[in-house]
Structures are given as C-alpha cells and as structure tokens.
C-alpha cells in the first residue's frame, strides 16, 4: 500500500521509497527512509496535500509524492 492511500489517523512503517533522481533523494533527505514509522495526521479538503508525522516532526507532502512511498499499514484501534 502507498502512503497516499492511508486514511487519516492511521499509520504504518515505510517499506520502500520509489521515485527517481532528485525526487527520491529529496524524500530520503526528509527522513522518509525504510523502517520509519509514519502517521497520517491531516488531509487537505481537496485531498492534496497530506500532513504526516514522523521522527518527532510534521511534514506536508503532495499526494503525488506520497504515492511513491510504500507503507505497511498499522490500523489504530
């Protein structure tokens, strides 16, 4: 499953970061690395961008970029 498909309030663990070249490097530099826990905090009213929480800070990503990040979802109870 990709990060853009996770519902607000749920999260998971990053398994792979896709993309190529500068985009992939930028995602990795922002801390979106495999085995990192992420939590979807908010989604804008029109669905783009997405606010996520990871490594103790909040990050806002475009839905297109979030679609390149593979995540193993963990549903909150």
PQR file with spaces between the fields and no chain letter, atoms N, CA, C, O and H, PARSE charges and radii, in Angstrom:
ATOM       1  N    UNK     1       0.851   -1.167    0.000 -0.4000 1.5000
ATOM       2  CA   UNK     1       0.000    0.000    0.000 -0.0000 2.0000
ATOM       3  C    UNK     1       0.903    1.239    0.000  0.5500 1.7000
ATOM       4  O    UNK     1       1.994    1.223    0.570 -0.5500 1.4000
ATOM       5  N    UNK     2       0.441    2.291   -0.636 -0.4000 1.5000
ATOM       6  CA   UNK     2       1.237    3.518   -0.660 -0.0000 2.0000
ATOM       7  C    UNK     2       0.715    4.516    0.367  0.5500 1.7000
ATOM       8  O    UNK     2      -0.429    4.419    0.813 -0.5500 1.4000
ATOM       9  H    UNK     2      -0.445    2.304   -1.099  0.4000 1.0000
ATOM      10  N    UNK     3       1.549    5.461    0.734 -0.4000 1.5000
ATOM      11  CA   UNK     3       1.234    6.425    1.787 -0.0000 2.0000
ATOM      12  C    UNK     3       0.005    7.258    1.457  0.5500 1.7000
ATOM      13  O    UNK     3      -0.733    7.635    2.368 -0.5500 1.4000
ATOM      14  H    UNK     3       2.478    5.539    0.371  0.4000 1.0000
ATOM      15  N    UNK     4      -0.236    7.554    0.202 -0.4000 1.5000
ATOM      16  CA   UNK     4      -1.400    8.369   -0.162 -0.0000 2.0000
ATOM      17  C    UNK     4      -2.731    7.639    0.025  0.5500 1.7000
ATOM      18  O    UNK     4      -3.783    8.278    0.004 -0.5500 1.4000
ATOM      19  H    UNK     4       0.363    7.248   -0.537  0.4000 1.0000
ATOM      20  N    UNK     5      -2.709    6.326    0.206 -0.4000 1.5000
ATOM      21  CA   UNK     5      -3.936    5.526    0.379 -0.0000 2.0000
ATOM      22  C    UNK     5      -4.314    5.327    1.845  0.5500 1.7000
ATOM      23  O    UNK     5      -5.400    4.821    2.128 -0.5500 1.4000
ATOM      24  H    UNK     5      -1.855    5.807    0.224  0.4000 1.0000
ATOM      25  N    UNK     6      -3.460    5.706    2.772 -0.4000 1.5000
ATOM      26  CA   UNK     6      -3.728    5.511    4.204 -0.0000 2.0000
ATOM      27  C    UNK     6      -4.694    6.577    4.700  0.5500 1.7000
ATOM      28  O    UNK     6      -4.540    7.756    4.384 -0.5500 1.4000
ATOM      29  H    UNK     6      -2.578    6.117    2.542  0.4000 1.0000
ATOM      30  N    UNK     7      -5.674    6.169    5.465 -0.4000 1.5000
ATOM      31  CA   UNK     7      -6.692    7.072    5.999 -0.0000 2.0000
ATOM      32  C    UNK     7      -6.125    7.937    7.119  0.5500 1.7000
ATOM      33  O    UNK     7      -5.159    7.562    7.784 -0.5500 1.4000
ATOM      34  H    UNK     7      -5.799    5.211    5.722  0.4000 1.0000
ATOM      35  N    UNK     8      -6.737    9.095    7.315 -0.4000 1.5000
ATOM      36  CA   UNK     8      -6.359    9.997    8.399 -0.0000 2.0000
ATOM      37  C    UNK     8      -6.499    9.281    9.734  0.5500 1.7000
ATOM      38  O    UNK     8      -7.500    8.611    9.989 -0.5500 1.4000
ATOM      39  H    UNK     8      -7.522    9.400    6.775  0.4000 1.0000
ATOM      40  N    UNK     9      -5.487    9.429   10.584 -0.4000 1.5000
ATOM      41  CA   UNK     9      -5.499    8.793   11.892 -0.0000 2.0000
ATOM      42  C    UNK     9      -4.770    7.464   11.927  0.5500 1.7000
ATOM      43  O    UNK     9      -4.451    6.964   13.006 -0.5500 1.4000
ATOM      44  H    UNK     9      -4.674    9.973   10.377  0.4000 1.0000
ATOM      45  N    UNK    10      -4.502    6.888   10.774 -0.4000 1.5000
ATOM      46  CA   UNK    10      -3.772    5.620   10.708 -0.0000 2.0000
ATOM      47  C    UNK    10      -2.325    5.877   10.324  0.5500 1.7000
ATOM      48  O    UNK    10      -1.959    6.992    9.952 -0.5500 1.4000
ATOM      49  H    UNK    10      -4.761    7.294    9.898  0.4000 1.0000
ATOM      50  N    UNK    11      -1.529    4.865   10.416 -0.4000 1.5000
ATOM      51  CA   UNK    11      -0.117    4.997   10.071 -0.0000 2.0000
ATOM      52  C    UNK    11       0.456    3.666    9.678  0.5500 1.7000
ATOM      53  O    UNK    11      -0.270    2.709    9.413 -0.5500 1.4000
ATOM      54  H    UNK    11      -1.827    3.959   10.719  0.4000 1.0000
ATOM      55  N    UNK    12       1.772    3.615    9.643 -0.4000 1.5000
ATOM      56  CA   UNK    12       2.434    2.386    9.278 -0.0000 2.0000
ATOM      57  C    UNK    12       3.939    2.554    9.278  0.5500 1.7000
ATOM      58  O    UNK    12       4.474    3.532    9.800 -0.5500 1.4000
ATOM      59  H    UNK    12       2.362    4.393    9.859  0.4000 1.0000
ATOM      60  N    UNK    13       4.606    1.591    8.688 -0.4000 1.5000
ATOM      61  CA   UNK    13       6.057    1.588    8.605 -0.0000 2.0000
ATOM      62  C    UNK    13       6.451    1.603    7.129  0.5500 1.7000
ATOM      63  O    UNK    13       5.950    0.800    6.342 -0.5500 1.4000
ATOM      64  H    UNK    13       4.172    0.797    8.264  0.4000 1.0000
ATOM      65  N    UNK    14       7.339    2.507    6.761 -0.4000 1.5000
ATOM      66  CA   UNK    14       7.791    2.612    5.382 -0.0000 2.0000
ATOM      67  C    UNK    14       8.584    1.361    5.014  0.5500 1.7000
ATOM      68  O    UNK    14       9.482    0.947    5.747 -0.5500 1.4000
ATOM      69  H    UNK    14       7.746    3.159    7.401  0.4000 1.0000
ATOM      70  N    UNK    15       8.248    0.767    3.878 -0.4000 1.5000
ATOM      71  CA   UNK    15       8.967   -0.420    3.412 -0.0000 2.0000
ATOM      72  C    UNK    15       9.880   -0.098    2.233  0.5500 1.7000
ATOM      73  O    UNK    15      10.922   -0.732    2.067 -0.5500 1.4000
ATOM      74  H    UNK    15       7.519    1.103    3.282  0.4000 1.0000
ATOM      75  N    UNK    16       9.497    0.886    1.410 -0.4000 1.5000
ATOM      76  CA   UNK    16      10.313    1.255    0.247 -0.0000 2.0000
ATOM      77  C    UNK    16       9.990    2.678   -0.188  0.5500 1.7000
ATOM      78  O    UNK    16       8.864    3.149   -0.022 -0.5500 1.4000
ATOM      79  H    UNK    16       8.651    1.401    1.545  0.4000 1.0000
ATOM      80  N    UNK    17      10.983    3.354   -0.744 -0.4000 1.5000
ATOM      81  CA   UNK    17      10.803    4.697   -1.277 -0.0000 2.0000
ATOM      82  C    UNK    17      11.088    4.643   -2.765  0.5500 1.7000
ATOM      83  O    UNK    17      12.196    4.312   -3.186 -0.5500 1.4000
ATOM      84  H    UNK    17      11.897    2.971   -0.878  0.4000 1.0000
ATOM      85  N    UNK    18      10.072    4.973   -3.563 -0.4000 1.5000
ATOM      86  CA   UNK    18      10.203    4.937   -5.014 -0.0000 2.0000
ATOM      87  C    UNK    18      10.652    6.283   -5.554  0.5500 1.7000
ATOM      88  O    UNK    18      11.214    7.105   -4.829 -0.5500 1.4000
ATOM      89  H    UNK    18       9.171    5.242   -3.221  0.4000 1.0000
ATOM      90  N    UNK    19      10.399    6.493   -6.823 -0.4000 1.5000
ATOM      91  CA   UNK    19      10.823    7.721   -7.476 -0.0000 2.0000
ATOM      92  C    UNK    19      12.227    7.564   -8.021  0.5500 1.7000
ATOM      93  O    UNK    19      12.901    6.561   -7.789 -0.5500 1.4000
ATOM      94  H    UNK    19       9.943    5.826   -7.412  0.4000 1.0000
ATOM      95  N    UNK    20      12.647    8.574   -8.747 -0.4000 1.5000
ATOM      96  CA   UNK    20      13.981    8.539   -9.320 -0.0000 2.0000
ATOM      97  C    UNK    20      14.676    9.873   -9.137  0.5500 1.7000
ATOM      98  O    UNK    20      14.034   10.905   -8.944 -0.5500 1.4000
ATOM      99  H    UNK    20      12.099    9.390   -8.936  0.4000 1.0000
ATOM     100  N    UNK    21      15.991    9.834   -9.200 -0.4000 1.5000
ATOM     101  CA   UNK    21      16.807   11.041   -9.192 -0.0000 2.0000
ATOM     102  C    UNK    21      16.586   11.960   -8.005  0.5500 1.7000
ATOM     103  O    UNK    21      16.597   11.533   -6.851 -0.5500 1.4000
ATOM     104  H    UNK    21      16.513    8.995   -9.357  0.4000 1.0000
ATOM     105  N    UNK    22      16.384   13.234   -8.316 -0.4000 1.5000
ATOM     106  CA   UNK    22      16.287   14.269   -7.288 -0.0000 2.0000
ATOM     107  C    UNK    22      15.083   14.076   -6.377  0.5500 1.7000
ATOM     108  O    UNK    22      15.163   14.363   -5.183 -0.5500 1.4000
ATOM     109  H    UNK    22      16.375   13.581   -9.254  0.4000 1.0000
ATOM     110  N    UNK    23      13.967   13.593   -6.922 -0.4000 1.5000
ATOM     111  CA   UNK    23      12.769   13.376   -6.100 -0.0000 2.0000
ATOM     112  C    UNK    23      13.048   12.340   -5.022  0.5500 1.7000
ATOM     113  O    UNK    23      12.752   12.574   -3.851 -0.5500 1.4000
ATOM     114  H    UNK    23      13.902   13.360   -7.892  0.4000 1.0000
ATOM     115  N    UNK    24      13.609   11.206   -5.398 -0.4000 1.5000
ATOM     116  CA   UNK    24      13.908   10.149   -4.422 -0.0000 2.0000
ATOM     117  C    UNK    24      14.895   10.654   -3.368  0.5500 1.7000
ATOM     118  O    UNK    24      14.721   10.393   -2.177 -0.5500 1.4000
ATOM     119  H    UNK    24      13.849   11.015   -6.350  0.4000 1.0000
ATOM     120  N    UNK    25      15.910   11.362   -3.794 -0.4000 1.5000
ATOM     121  CA   UNK    25      16.908   11.911   -2.871 -0.0000 2.0000
ATOM     122  C    UNK    25      16.251   12.882   -1.879  0.5500 1.7000
ATOM     123  O    UNK    25      16.572   12.874   -0.690 -0.5500 1.4000
ATOM     124  H    UNK    25      16.052   11.574   -4.761  0.4000 1.0000
ATOM     125  N    UNK    26      15.330   13.716   -2.379 -0.4000 1.5000
ATOM     126  CA   UNK    26      14.642   14.680   -1.517 -0.0000 2.0000
ATOM     127  C    UNK    26      13.787   13.962   -0.477  0.5500 1.7000
ATOM     128  O    UNK    26      13.784   14.347    0.692 -0.5500 1.4000
ATOM     129  H    UNK    26      15.069   13.722   -3.344  0.4000 1.0000
ATOM     130  N    UNK    27      13.060   12.922   -0.891 -0.4000 1.5000
ATOM     131  CA   UNK    27      12.233   12.162    0.046 -0.0000 2.0000
ATOM     132  C    UNK    27      13.090   11.514    1.131  0.5500 1.7000
ATOM     133  O    UNK    27      12.742   11.560    2.311 -0.5500 1.4000
ATOM     134  H    UNK    27      13.061   12.609   -1.841  0.4000 1.0000
ATOM     135  N    UNK    28      14.201   10.915    0.734 -0.4000 1.5000
ATOM     136  CA   UNK    28      15.099   10.288    1.709 -0.0000 2.0000
ATOM     137  C    UNK    28      15.701   11.334    2.644  0.5500 1.7000
ATOM     138  O    UNK    28      15.815   11.091    3.845 -0.5500 1.4000
ATOM     139  H    UNK    28      14.483   10.878   -0.225  0.4000 1.0000
ATOM     140  N    UNK    29      16.088   12.494    2.113 -0.4000 1.5000
ATOM     141  CA   UNK    29      16.664   13.560    2.939 -0.0000 2.0000
ATOM     142  C    UNK    29      15.674   14.100    3.964  0.5500 1.7000
ATOM     143  O    UNK    29      16.081   14.587    5.019 -0.5500 1.4000
ATOM     144  H    UNK    29      15.995   12.692    1.137  0.4000 1.0000
ATOM     145  N    UNK    30      14.377   14.020    3.666 -0.4000 1.5000
ATOM     146  CA   UNK    30      13.350   14.492    4.604 -0.0000 2.0000
ATOM     147  C    UNK    30      13.071   13.472    5.697  0.5500 1.7000
ATOM     148  O    UNK    30      12.239   13.720    6.571 -0.5500 1.4000
ATOM     149  H    UNK    30      14.046   13.625    2.809  0.4000 1.0000
ATOM     150  N    UNK    31      13.751   12.328    5.665 -0.4000 1.5000
ATOM     151  CA   UNK    31      13.586   11.329    6.712 -0.0000 2.0000
ATOM     152  C    UNK    31      12.660   10.192    6.350  0.5500 1.7000
ATOM     153  O    UNK    31      12.384    9.330    7.184 -0.5500 1.4000
ATOM     154  H    UNK    31      14.427   12.127    4.956  0.4000 1.0000
ATOM     155  N    UNK    32      12.177   10.171    5.128 -0.4000 1.5000
ATOM     156  CA   UNK    32      11.279    9.114    4.682 -0.0000 2.0000
ATOM     157  C    UNK    32      12.108    7.921    4.211  0.5500 1.7000
ATOM     158  O    UNK    32      12.243    7.676    3.012 -0.5500 1.4000
ATOM     159  H    UNK    32      12.401   10.871    4.449  0.4000 1.0000
ATOM     160  N    UNK    33      12.654    7.193    5.165 -0.4000 1.5000
ATOM     161  CA   UNK    33      13.516    6.061    4.871 -0.0000 2.0000
ATOM     162  C    UNK    33      12.837    4.760    5.308  0.5500 1.7000
ATOM     163  O    UNK    33      11.976    4.781    6.188 -0.5500 1.4000
ATOM     164  H    UNK    33      12.545    7.392    6.138  0.4000 1.0000
ATOM     165  N    UNK    34      13.212    3.635    4.705 -0.4000 1.5000
ATOM     166  CA   UNK    34      12.619    2.357    5.118 -0.0000 2.0000
ATOM     167  C    UNK    34      12.766    2.114    6.623  0.5500 1.7000
ATOM     168  O    UNK    34      13.754    2.510    7.241 -0.5500 1.4000
ATOM     169  H    UNK    34      13.911    3.618    3.990  0.4000 1.0000
ATOM     170  N    UNK    35      11.761    1.456    7.189 -0.4000 1.5000
ATOM     171  CA   UNK    35      11.655    1.107    8.611 -0.0000 2.0000
ATOM     172  C    UNK    35      11.305    2.298    9.500  0.5500 1.7000
ATOM     173  O    UNK    35      11.398    2.193   10.723 -0.5500 1.4000
ATOM     174  H    UNK    35      10.958    1.134    6.686  0.4000 1.0000
ATOM     175  N    UNK    36      10.906    3.421    8.917 -0.4000 1.5000
ATOM     176  CA   UNK    36      10.487    4.597    9.678 -0.0000 2.0000
ATOM     177  C    UNK    36       8.976    4.557    9.867  0.5500 1.7000
ATOM     178  O    UNK    36       8.236    4.305    8.916 -0.5500 1.4000
ATOM     179  H    UNK    36      10.831    3.506    7.923  0.4000 1.0000
ATOM     180  N    UNK    37       8.510    4.806   11.100 -0.4000 1.5000
ATOM     181  CA   UNK    37       7.076    4.864   11.376 -0.0000 2.0000
ATOM     182  C    UNK    37       6.532    6.220   10.937  0.5500 1.7000
ATOM     183  O    UNK    37       7.138    7.260   11.191 -0.5500 1.4000
ATOM     184  H    UNK    37       9.110    5.011   11.873  0.4000 1.0000
ATOM     185  N    UNK    38       5.370    6.188   10.268 -0.4000 1.5000
ATOM     186  CA   UNK    38       4.696    7.409    9.853 -0.0000 2.0000
ATOM     187  C    UNK    38       3.243    7.344   10.301  0.5500 1.7000
ATOM     188  O    UNK    38       2.676    6.261   10.446 -0.5500 1.4000
ATOM     189  H    UNK    38       4.877    5.343   10.061  0.4000 1.0000
ATOM     190  N    UNK    39       2.647    8.512   10.517 -0.4000 1.5000
ATOM     191  CA   UNK    39       1.255    8.624   10.957 -0.0000 2.0000
ATOM     192  C    UNK    39       0.603    9.743   10.144  0.5500 1.7000
ATOM     193  O    UNK    39       1.110   10.865   10.119 -0.5500 1.4000
ATOM     194  H    UNK    39       3.108    9.391   10.399  0.4000 1.0000
ATOM     195  N    UNK    40      -0.510    9.448    9.483 -0.4000 1.5000
ATOM     196  CA   UNK    40      -1.219   10.465    8.701 -0.0000 2.0000
ATOM     197  C    UNK    40      -2.056   11.301    9.656  0.5500 1.7000
ATOM     198  O    UNK    40      -2.992   10.799   10.278 -0.5500 1.4000
ATOM     199  H    UNK    40      -0.922    8.537    9.503  0.4000 1.0000
ATOM     200  N    UNK    41      -1.712   12.580    9.769 -0.4000 1.5000
ATOM     201  CA   UNK    41      -2.397   13.477   10.701 -0.0000 2.0000
ATOM     202  C    UNK    41      -3.588   14.188   10.062  0.5500 1.7000
ATOM     203  O    UNK    41      -4.674   14.219   10.641 -0.5500 1.4000
ATOM     204  H    UNK    41      -0.952   12.988    9.264  0.4000 1.0000
ATOM     205  N    UNK    42      -3.394   14.756    8.877 -0.4000 1.5000
ATOM     206  CA   UNK    42      -4.455   15.524    8.225 -0.0000 2.0000
ATOM     207  C    UNK    42      -4.362   15.358    6.719  0.5500 1.7000
ATOM     208  O    UNK    42      -3.301   15.064    6.168 -0.5500 1.4000
ATOM     209  H    UNK    42      -2.512   14.730    8.406  0.4000 1.0000
ATOM     210  N    UNK    43      -5.491   15.552    6.074 -0.4000 1.5000
ATOM     211  CA   UNK    43      -5.542   15.617    4.616 -0.0000 2.0000
ATOM     212  C    UNK    43      -6.326   16.876    4.280  0.5500 1.7000
ATOM     213  O    UNK    43      -7.392   17.111    4.849 -0.5500 1.4000
ATOM     214  H    UNK    43      -6.353   15.791    6.522  0.4000 1.0000
ATOM     215  N    UNK    44      -5.815   17.679    3.370 -0.4000 1.5000
ATOM     216  CA   UNK    44      -6.482   18.919    2.983 -0.0000 2.0000
ATOM     217  C    UNK    44      -7.868   18.615    2.403  0.5500 1.7000
ATOM     218  O    UNK    44      -8.093   17.512    1.903 -0.5500 1.4000
ATOM     219  H    UNK    44      -4.949   17.487    2.909  0.4000 1.0000
ATOM     220  N    UNK    45      -8.796   19.570    2.461 -0.4000 1.5000
ATOM     221  CA   UNK    45     -10.164   19.334    1.984 -0.0000 2.0000
ATOM     222  C    UNK    45     -10.265   18.795    0.557  0.5500 1.7000
ATOM     223  O    UNK    45     -11.146   17.983    0.272 -0.5500 1.4000
ATOM     224  H    UNK    45      -8.613   20.466    2.867  0.4000 1.0000
ATOM     225  N    UNK    46      -9.401   19.219   -0.322 -0.4000 1.5000
ATOM     226  CA   UNK    46      -9.442   18.725   -1.700 -0.0000 2.0000
ATOM     227  C    UNK    46      -8.558   17.482   -1.882  0.5500 1.7000
ATOM     228  O    UNK    46      -8.408   16.993   -3.002 -0.5500 1.4000
ATOM     229  H    UNK    46      -8.686   19.878   -0.090  0.4000 1.0000
ATOM     230  N    UNK    47      -7.976   16.969   -0.799 -0.4000 1.5000
ATOM     231  CA   UNK    47      -7.186   15.746   -0.848 -0.0000 2.0000
ATOM     232  C    UNK    47      -5.696   15.939   -1.061  0.5500 1.7000
ATOM     233  O    UNK    47      -4.939   14.968   -1.049 -0.5500 1.4000
ATOM     234  H    UNK    47      -8.098   17.366    0.111  0.4000 1.0000
ATOM     235  N    UNK    48      -5.266   17.168   -1.256 -0.4000 1.5000
ATOM     236  CA   UNK    48      -3.851   17.429   -1.512 -0.0000 2.0000
ATOM     237  C    UNK    48      -3.491   18.763   -0.893  0.5500 1.7000
ATOM     238  O    UNK    48      -4.144   19.748   -1.236 -0.5500 1.4000
ATOM     239  H    UNK    48      -5.881   17.957   -1.267  0.4000 1.0000
ATOM     240  N    UNK    49      -2.529   18.881   -0.028 -0.4000 1.5000
ATOM     241  CA   UNK    49      -1.510   17.919    0.392 -0.0000 2.0000
ATOM     242  C    UNK    49      -1.938   17.065    1.594  0.5500 1.7000
ATOM     243  O    UNK    49      -3.054   17.178    2.102 -0.5500 1.4000
ATOM     244  H    UNK    49      -1.999   18.080    0.251  0.4000 1.0000
ATOM     245  N    UNK    50      -1.017   16.219    2.019 -0.4000 1.5000
ATOM     246  CA   UNK    50      -1.204   15.318    3.159 -0.0000 2.0000
ATOM     247  C    UNK    50      -0.191   15.702    4.223  0.5500 1.7000
ATOM     248  O    UNK    50       0.985   15.900    3.920 -0.5500 1.4000
ATOM     249  H    UNK    50      -0.111   16.127    1.606  0.4000 1.0000
ATOM     250  N    UNK    51      -0.646   15.809    5.488 -0.4000 1.5000
ATOM     251  CA   UNK    51       0.282   16.087    6.587 -0.0000 2.0000
ATOM     252  C    UNK    51       0.546   14.791    7.332  0.5500 1.7000
ATOM     253  O    UNK    51      -0.384   14.114    7.770 -0.5500 1.4000
ATOM     254  H    UNK    51      -1.602   15.648    5.734  0.4000 1.0000
ATOM     255  N    UNK    52       1.826   14.449    7.474 -0.4000 1.5000
ATOM     256  CA   UNK    52       2.199   13.238    8.184 -0.0000 2.0000
ATOM     257  C    UNK    52       3.130   13.595    9.343  0.5500 1.7000
ATOM     258  O    UNK    52       3.754   14.655    9.363 -0.5500 1.4000
ATOM     259  H    UNK    52       2.582   14.999    7.119  0.4000 1.0000
ATOM     260  N    UNK    53       3.201   12.689   10.292 -0.4000 1.5000
ATOM     261  CA   UNK    53       4.087   12.853   11.439 -0.0000 2.0000
ATOM     262  C    UNK    53       5.092   11.705   11.404  0.5500 1.7000
ATOM     263  O    UNK    53       4.720   10.542   11.251 -0.5500 1.4000
ATOM     264  H    UNK    53       2.694   11.828   10.276  0.4000 1.0000
ATOM     265  N    UNK    54       6.369   12.050   11.548 -0.4000 1.5000
ATOM     266  CA   UNK    54       7.418   11.041   11.590 -0.0000 2.0000
ATOM     267  C    UNK    54       8.621   11.604   12.317  0.5500 1.7000
ATOM     268  O    UNK    54       8.888   12.804   12.254 -0.5500 1.4000
ATOM     269  H    UNK    54       6.671   12.995   11.672  0.4000 1.0000
ATOM     270  N    UNK    55       9.342   10.746   13.000 -0.4000 1.5000
ATOM     271  CA   UNK    55      10.586   11.120   13.684 -0.0000 2.0000
ATOM     272  C    UNK    55      10.455   12.370   14.555  0.5500 1.7000
ATOM     273  O    UNK    55      11.419   13.118   14.714 -0.5500 1.4000
ATOM     274  H    UNK    55       9.125    9.772   13.051  0.4000 1.0000
ATOM     275  N    UNK    56       9.265   12.598   15.121 -0.4000 1.5000
ATOM     276  CA   UNK    56       9.073   13.722   16.034 -0.0000 2.0000
ATOM     277  C    UNK    56       8.771   15.057   15.375  0.5500 1.7000
ATOM     278  O    UNK    56       8.816   16.090   16.043 -0.5500 1.4000
ATOM     279  H    UNK    56       8.482   11.990   14.992  0.4000 1.0000
ATOM     280  N    UNK    57       8.464   15.067   14.086 -0.4000 1.5000
ATOM     281  CA   UNK    57       8.093   16.320   13.431 -0.0000 2.0000
ATOM     282  C    UNK    57       6.989   16.067   12.407  0.5500 1.7000
ATOM     283  O    UNK    57       6.719   14.926   12.034 -0.5500 1.4000
ATOM     284  H    UNK    57       8.427   14.228   13.543  0.4000 1.0000
ATOM     285  N    UNK    58       6.353   17.160   11.957 -0.4000 1.5000
ATOM     286  CA   UNK    58       5.294   17.070   10.964 -0.0000 2.0000
ATOM     287  C    UNK    58       5.850   17.450    9.601  0.5500 1.7000
ATOM     288  O    UNK    58       6.707   18.327    9.489 -0.5500 1.4000
ATOM     289  H    UNK    58       6.573   18.087   12.260  0.4000 1.0000
ATOM     290  N    UNK    59       5.358   16.787    8.578 -0.4000 1.5000
ATOM     291  CA   UNK    59       5.822   17.008    7.211 -0.0000 2.0000
ATOM     292  C    UNK    59       4.602   17.016    6.304  0.5500 1.7000
ATOM     293  O    UNK    59       3.700   16.195    6.466 -0.5500 1.4000
ATOM     294  H    UNK    59       4.663   16.074    8.669  0.4000 1.0000
ATOM     295  N    UNK    60       4.570   17.934    5.355 -0.4000 1.5000
ATOM     296  CA   UNK    60       3.476   18.005    4.394 -0.0000 2.0000
ATOM     297  C    UNK    60       3.997   17.580    3.027  0.5500 1.7000
ATOM     298  O    UNK    60       5.008   18.090    2.544 -0.5500 1.4000
ATOM     299  H    UNK    60       5.303   18.601    5.223  0.4000 1.0000
ATOM     300  N    UNK    61       3.287   16.637    2.414 -0.4000 1.5000
ATOM     301  CA   UNK    61       3.679   16.093    1.110 -0.0000 2.0000
ATOM     302  C    UNK    61       2.538   16.222    0.113  0.5500 1.7000
ATOM     303  O    UNK    61       1.365   16.167    0.484 -0.5500 1.4000
ATOM     304  H    UNK    61       2.466   16.223    2.806  0.4000 1.0000
ATOM     305  N    UNK    62       2.889   16.391   -1.145 -0.4000 1.5000
ATOM     306  CA   UNK    62       1.884   16.321   -2.200 -0.0000 2.0000
ATOM     307  C    UNK    62       1.439   14.871   -2.328  0.5500 1.7000
ATOM     308  O    UNK    62       2.222   13.949   -2.099 -0.5500 1.4000
ATOM     309  H    UNK    62       3.841   16.436   -1.447  0.4000 1.0000
ATOM     310  N    UNK    63       0.197   14.682   -2.690 -0.4000 1.5000
ATOM     311  CA   UNK    63      -0.349   13.328   -2.840 -0.0000 2.0000
ATOM     312  C    UNK    63       0.459   12.529   -3.872  0.5500 1.7000
ATOM     313  O    UNK    63       0.676   11.330   -3.694 -0.5500 1.4000
ATOM     314  H    UNK    63      -0.439   15.431   -2.876  0.4000 1.0000
ATOM     315  N    UNK    64       0.892   13.170   -4.919 -0.4000 1.5000
ATOM     316  CA   UNK    64       1.688   12.506   -5.960 -0.0000 2.0000
ATOM     317  C    UNK    64       2.988   11.942   -5.390  0.5500 1.7000
ATOM     318  O    UNK    64       3.380   10.824   -5.724 -0.5500 1.4000
ATOM     319  H    UNK    64       0.716   14.143   -5.064  0.4000 1.0000
ATOM     320  N    UNK    65       3.662   12.718   -4.525 -0.4000 1.5000
ATOM     321  CA   UNK    65       4.908   12.251   -3.908 -0.0000 2.0000
ATOM     322  C    UNK    65       4.634   11.149   -2.890  0.5500 1.7000
ATOM     323  O    UNK    65       5.399   10.190   -2.793 -0.5500 1.4000
ATOM     324  H    UNK    65       3.344   13.627   -4.254  0.4000 1.0000
ATOM     325  N    UNK    66       3.542   11.282   -2.129 -0.4000 1.5000
ATOM     326  CA   UNK    66       3.189   10.262   -1.138 -0.0000 2.0000
ATOM     327  C    UNK    66       2.889    8.922   -1.816  0.5500 1.7000
ATOM     328  O    UNK    66       3.064    7.866   -1.208 -0.5500 1.4000
ATOM     329  H    UNK    66       2.921   12.062   -2.208  0.4000 1.0000
ATOM     330  N    UNK    67       2.443    8.964   -3.061 -0.4000 1.5000
ATOM     331  CA   UNK    67       2.141    7.745   -3.805 -0.0000 2.0000
ATOM     332  C    UNK    67       3.375    6.940   -4.177  0.5500 1.7000
ATOM     333  O    UNK    67       3.257    5.794   -4.611 -0.5500 1.4000
ATOM     334  H    UNK    67       2.301    9.822   -3.555  0.4000 1.0000
ATOM     335  N    UNK    68       4.540    7.515   -4.016 -0.4000 1.5000
ATOM     336  CA   UNK    68       5.792    6.819   -4.334 -0.0000 2.0000
ATOM     337  C    UNK    68       6.397    6.121   -3.114  0.5500 1.7000
ATOM     338  O    UNK    68       7.449    5.490   -3.218 -0.5500 1.4000
ATOM     339  H    UNK    68       4.636    8.446   -3.664  0.4000 1.0000
ATOM     340  N    UNK    69       5.736    6.233   -1.962 -0.4000 1.5000
ATOM     341  CA   UNK    69       6.255    5.667   -0.716 -0.0000 2.0000
ATOM     342  C    UNK    69       5.409    4.453   -0.318  0.5500 1.7000
ATOM     343  O    UNK    69       4.220    4.584   -0.027 -0.5500 1.4000
ATOM     344  H    UNK    69       4.881    6.745   -1.877  0.4000 1.0000
ATOM     345  N    UNK    70       6.029    3.287   -0.308 -0.4000 1.5000
ATOM     346  CA   UNK    70       5.351    2.049    0.068 -0.0000 2.0000
ATOM     347  C    UNK    70       5.342    1.938    1.592  0.5500 1.7000
ATOM     348  O    UNK    70       6.357    2.155    2.254 -0.5500 1.4000
ATOM     349  H    UNK    70       6.994    3.181   -0.544  0.4000 1.0000
ATOM     350  N    UNK    71       4.166    1.593    2.133 -0.4000 1.5000
ATOM     351  CA   UNK    71       3.988    1.523    3.586 -0.0000 2.0000
ATOM     352  C    UNK    71       3.244    0.244    3.949  0.5500 1.7000
ATOM     353  O    UNK    71       2.313   -0.171    3.258 -0.5500 1.4000
ATOM     354  H    UNK    71       3.341    1.416    1.595  0.4000 1.0000
ATOM     355  N    UNK    72       3.674   -0.372    5.050 -0.4000 1.5000
ATOM     356  CA   UNK    72       2.937   -1.493    5.623 -0.0000 2.0000
ATOM     357  C    UNK    72       2.033   -0.883    6.686  0.5500 1.7000
ATOM     358  O    UNK    72       2.509   -0.438    7.730 -0.5500 1.4000
ATOM     359  H    UNK    72       4.430   -0.035    5.611  0.4000 1.0000
ATOM     360  N    UNK    73       0.733   -0.862    6.423 -0.4000 1.5000
ATOM     361  CA   UNK    73      -0.216   -0.144    7.270 -0.0000 2.0000
ATOM     362  C    UNK    73      -0.433   -0.825    8.622  0.5500 1.7000
ATOM     363  O    UNK    73      -0.483   -2.052    8.710 -0.5500 1.4000
ATOM     364  H    UNK    73       0.346   -1.224    5.575  0.4000 1.0000
ATOM     365  N    UNK    74      -0.559   -0.013    9.671 -0.4000 1.5000
ATOM     366  CA   UNK    74      -0.919   -0.442   11.013 -0.0000 2.0000
ATOM     367  C    UNK    74      -2.161    0.337   11.398  0.5500 1.7000
ATOM     368  O    UNK    74      -2.089    1.550   11.596 -0.5500 1.4000
ATOM     369  H    UNK    74      -0.518    0.984    9.599  0.4000 1.0000
ATOM     370  N    UNK    75      -3.283   -0.324   11.506 -0.4000 1.5000
ATOM     371  CA   UNK    75      -4.554    0.326   11.803 -0.0000 2.0000
ATOM     372  C    UNK    75      -4.639    0.631   13.301  0.5500 1.7000
ATOM     373  O    UNK    75      -4.355   -0.225   14.139 -0.5500 1.4000
ATOM     374  H    UNK    75      -3.341   -1.309   11.345  0.4000 1.0000
ATOM     375  N    UNK    76      -5.037    1.870   13.622 -0.4000 1.5000
ATOM     376  CA   UNK    76      -5.197    2.273   15.019 -0.0000 2.0000
ATOM     377  C    UNK    76      -6.526    1.723   15.545  0.5500 1.7000
ATOM     378  O    UNK    76      -7.530    1.740   14.833 -0.5500 1.4000
ATOM     379  H    UNK    76      -5.268    2.566   12.941  0.4000 1.0000
ATOM     380  N    UNK    77      -6.534    1.239   16.782 -0.4000 1.5000
ATOM     381  CA   UNK    77      -7.732    0.665   17.385 -0.0000 2.0000
ATOM     382  C    UNK    77      -8.383    1.685   18.274  0.5500 1.7000
ATOM     383  O    UNK    77      -9.415    1.405   18.883 -0.5500 1.4000
ATOM     384  H    UNK    77      -5.718    1.225   17.361  0.4000 1.0000
